[in-house]
């Protein structure tokens, strides 16, 4: 099985019910300007270290700008051994709209 899509509401529920890992793959400036609480910024420079140190059994949610790039990233992380991977539908843009 590959990655799954997850809505913002389902993400909120999942994060309340389970210990998850949330990563944000947007550029450093966008991440610094705002991100979902507890998100880890992942870039080409730290992705190998992240994978080496991550708990592959924890659900992994990938966030990008609009939920497009996160799909390819979620698939990539699934193939790196993460058991349960999700792409956050709507990305940070929709998240920010819902919390404002």
N, C-alpha and C positions, 0 to 999 in steps of 0.2 A: 504494500500500500504506500502511496506517495503522500505528499503534504495535503492538508485540508484547508479550506477557507474558514475563517471565523469572523463573525460579525462583532461589532464593538460591544453590543449587549452581552453576547455569549462570552467574549473575552473577559468582561467584567465579572461575570458569573464564575468562569473557570479560575480566574486569579483569586477569587474569594474562597473557592473550594479546594484548590490545590496549590502547592508550591510550584511556580512556573519560572521559566527564564524568558525575559523579554529583551529582544535586541532591536536596535534601531540602525538601519543601514543608510540613513540620509547623510549628506555631507556634514563635516564638523561644525560649520557655521550655523546650519539649520538646527542641528542637535543642541548646540550651545544656546540658541535663541529660545528653545522650548522643546520638551520631550515628555513622554509619559513617565510618571514616577517609577523609579527602579529600573528604567531601561538602561541597557548597556550599549554604548556606541561601538559598532563594529565597522572596521574598514579593512582595506587590503593589508594594512600594516599590522593589525592585531588579530586577524581572523584565525591564523594557525594557532596562536597561543590560546585564544578563546576555546577552540575545539579541543585542544589538548587538556584543558583544565575543566571543561564543562561536564555537568552531570547529564549523560546522554539519555537517562531514563526519565528526566523531568520534561514535561511539555515545553516546547520551544515556540514562542510566538515571534514572528518577524514583522517589523513595522518599517514602512518607507513613507514616501510622500502621499500617494493616493491608492496604494494597494496593488500596484502593478509590478514594480521591481521586486517586491517582497515575495511574489509567487516563485520567481526563479531562484531567489535566495533560499526560500523554504524548501524547495526541491533539492537544492545543493546540500543544505544541512541534513536533510533526510538521508541523502546518499553518503554523508559523512558519519552516519551511525546514530543520529538522533531518532529515537523511537517514534515520537509524536511531534510533528511539526505543523505549524499553522501560518498562514498569511493573513494579516489583519486587513479585512476588507475596508476600503476607504482610507486606510493609512492614517498618518498623523493629522492630515488635513481634516478628515471627518471627525477624528477624536477631538481636535481643538474646537470644532464647531459645536459638538455635543456638550462640552464642559463650559462653554462661554455663556 
